[in-house]
Amino acid sequence: MLRIEIKSGENIERALKRYKRKFRNTKRLEQIRENQEFTKKSEKKRITLKKAQYREQYIMEKENE
């Protein structure tokens, strides 16, 4: 559970902005979406390999420029 302490005289919009940023940085929403349906281990491995290939290709393109 995330806690945000509101400082005296602080605007509520500012506190909401801090809460949203903290929520996004903890990647809680991604975990919730991931747990909605089951994915096989082989499928997870395939996705991670694809991401790694994409990252490597992206880095190689940046080096060639």
C-alpha positions as CSV (number, residue, x, y, z in Angstrom):
1,M,0.0,0.0,0.0
2,L,1.4,3.4,-1.0
3,R,1.4,6.2,1.5
4,I,1.7,9.8,0.7
5,E,2.1,12.3,3.5
6,I,0.5,15.6,2.7
7,K,2.6,18.5,4.0
8,S,0.9,21.4,5.7
9,G,-0.2,24.0,3.1
10,E,0.4,21.6,0.2
11,N,-2.0,21.6,-2.7
12,I,-4.0,18.4,-3.1
13,E,-3.2,18.3,-6.9
14,R,0.5,18.2,-6.0
15,A,0.0,15.3,-3.6
16,L,-2.0,13.4,-6.2
17,K,0.7,14.0,-8.7
18,R,3.3,12.5,-6.3
19,Y,1.0,9.5,-5.6
20,K,0.5,8.8,-9.3
21,R,4.3,9.0,-9.9
22,K,5.0,6.7,-7.1
23,F,2.3,4.2,-8.3
24,R,3.8,4.3,-11.8
25,N,7.3,3.8,-10.5
26,T,6.4,0.7,-8.5
27,K,5.0,-0.9,-11.6
28,R,2.0,-2.2,-9.7
29,L,-0.4,-1.7,-12.6
30,E,1.8,-3.9,-14.8
31,Q,1.7,-6.6,-12.2
32,I,-2.1,-6.4,-12.0
33,R,-2.5,-6.7,-15.8
34,E,0.0,-9.5,-15.9
35,N,-1.9,-11.5,-13.3
36,Q,-5.2,-11.2,-15.1
37,E,-4.4,-14.2,-17.3
38,F,-1.9,-17.0,-17.1
39,T,1.1,-17.0,-19.4
40,K,3.3,-20.1,-19.9
41,K,6.9,-20.0,-19.0
42,S,7.9,-20.7,-22.6
43,E,5.9,-17.7,-23.7
44,K,7.5,-15.5,-21.1
45,K,10.9,-16.7,-22.2
46,R,10.0,-16.0,-25.9
47,I,9.0,-12.4,-25.0
48,T,12.2,-11.7,-23.0
49,L,14.3,-13.0,-25.9
50,K,12.4,-10.8,-28.4
51,K,13.0,-7.8,-26.1
52,A,16.7,-8.6,-25.9
53,Q,17.0,-8.9,-29.6
54,Y,15.2,-5.6,-30.1
55,R,17.5,-3.8,-27.6
56,E,20.6,-5.3,-29.3
57,Q,19.4,-4.2,-32.7
58,Y,18.6,-0.7,-31.4
59,I,22.0,-0.3,-29.9
60,M,23.7,-1.5,-33.0
61,E,21.8,1.0,-35.1
62,K,22.8,3.8,-32.7
63,E,26.4,2.9,-32.9
64,N,26.4,2.8,-36.8
65,E,25.0,6.4,-37.0
